[in-house]
Each structure stands twice: as C-alpha cells, then as structure tokens.
Amino acid sequence: MKNTSRPSDPLPEEFASEEEAAVFWNTHSLADYEECLEPVEVAVSLKRRHFEIEIDEESYLALQARARRERKPVKQLASQILKGGLAAP
C-alpha cells in the first residue's frame, strides 16, 4: 500500500555528515519520501563465498604442516581435501 500522507519534514538536499543522515533516517521512514527516489543501475559482481568451520587443534596442526610441505595455503589444501573426500561415494 502506497503512503499517501506527506512527510512531516522536507528531505535535505544533502547531509553534513553520516551521523546527521543517521539521525534523520532513524526518525523518518523512507516510505514517506518515495517520490524523491530515483532508479539507479547497479552492477554487481558476486565473489565466491567463504565459510568457516571448526576443527580441533591436532587436525589444524597436521593440515598446516602438510600445507607447508606442499607449499600451499592452508585454506587451499583444506578445500582440496574436503572436495576430494566429498566426491567419494
């Protein structure tokens, strides 16, 4: 449902600081200023997502030692091991 009431305060042309903008938007609804919005085109480039998992210290130290021997980053070796283990039936 579209808001047909007029905003109580005019939208400032610009804010002097991020703090000033925060104070304004914490006390006003964007829905009240819908007529001031302009469409914009945004290019989005999604990068790979990264996840964090817990492992015990002994496993991490073994992984770190093997990564050092293979001259690979720990995260690369961990991903490689997980992918290989998950690909097996």
N, C-alpha and C positions, 0 to 999 in steps of 0.2 A: 504494500500500500504506500503510495507516494505521500510524502509530508507536504500538506498544502499551507501550513502556517508559515509565516515569515520569521526568519531568525531574529532574535532579540537584539543581537549586536552585529554590526557590519563586519564582513571578513576583511581583516587588514590586508593591504597590498603586499606587505612583507613583514616579517617579524625581525626584531633587532637581534634575537638570539634563539638558540634551540630551546632554552629554558622558557622564554616568552611564548614560543609556539606550544610548548608542552602545557603551560598553564592555560592557554586559550583552549586547546583541544581537550584538556581534562575537564573543562567546564562547558563545552559545547559539543553538539552532535554534528557529525559530517552530513547526516541526512538533512539537516536544516540548511545546508549550503550546496545542495545537489546542483542547482542552476549555475553554480560557479565552477563546477568540474569540467575539465576538458579531456577528451580522449587522447591517449598517447600510445605510440607504438613502442613496444619493448622487445628487444632481442634477448633471449635467454639462452645461455649455454650451460646445460647441466653437466656437472662433472661427476665422476664416479663417486659413489657414496663410500664412506669408511665406517666400519663398525668396530666396536671394542668388545673383546671377550676376556673373561678372567681365566688365567691358567695358574697352576701352582708354581712356586719358585723353582723347584727342581726342573720342571719342564721348560721354563723360560731360560734357565741357565744352559740346558742342553741345546735348546734352539739357538741361543746366542752363540755358543761355541761352534755349532755346525755352520751357522751363517758366516762366522769369521773364517772358518776353514774353506768354505765355498766362495768367500769374498762377495757375499750378497747382503743386502739389508735384511734385518730380522723380519720385517713385515712382508717382504717379498718371499722369503723362504717359508714363512708361516702360511701364506696364501697358497703357495705351491703345494705344500704338504696337505693342506685341507682340501684343495681341489682334487689332488690325486686320491686321497682317502675317500672322498665323497663320490668319486667317479666309479669306484669299485662296487660290484653288486652286493 
